[in-house]
């Protein structure tokens, strides 16, 4: 089975702030990128661009962070073995980029439920 994730950001025209969109699932990496960009376009966000993508199956996380100058930025982690690893890696990227405050906005696993390692059969 193939799996991919992609994260795109664009400027929300109503608020003037960065907003993100992601796509995950059964697709190629190029399809995931196109779908993430399409999400941003459909939301009406200006200048959407891909900030991260992978064809490696696993967990993903998006973290918003603020730098000392008050600017908001986005850090991501894709294809991690666990949700906590994805969050930790994204937070490390935010800190390395000068982040002072951070908020975990989203986490996910990009493959189907049939192949998830954390799925418990009842």
Rosetta blueprint (number, residue, H / E / L):
1 X L
2 X L
3 X L
4 X E
5 X E
6 X E
7 X E
8 X E
9 X E
10 X E
11 X E
12 X L
13 X L
14 X L
15 X L
16 X L
17 X L
18 X E
19 X E
20 X E
21 X E
22 X E
23 X E
24 X E
25 X E
26 X L
27 X L
28 X L
29 X H
30 X H
31 X H
32 X H
33 X H
34 X H
35 X H
36 X H
37 X H
38 X H
39 X H
40 X H
41 X H
42 X H
43 X L
44 X L
45 X L
46 X E
47 X E
48 X E
49 X E
50 X E
51 X E
52 X E
53 X E
54 X E
55 X L
56 X L
57 X L
58 X L
59 X E
60 X E
61 X E
62 X E
63 X E
64 X E
65 X E
66 X E
67 X E
68 X L
69 X L
70 X L
71 X L
72 X E
73 X E
74 X E
75 X E
76 X E
77 X E
78 X E
79 X E
80 X E
81 X L
82 X L
83 X H
84 X H
85 X H
86 X H
87 X H
88 X H
89 X H
90 X H
91 X H
92 X H
93 X H
94 X H
95 X H
96 X H
97 X L
98 X L
99 X E
100 X E
101 X E
102 X E
103 X E
104 X E
105 X E
106 X E
107 X E
108 X E
109 X E
110 X L
111 X L
112 X L
113 X H
114 X H
115 X H
116 X L
117 X L
118 X L
119 X L
120 X L
121 X L
122 X L
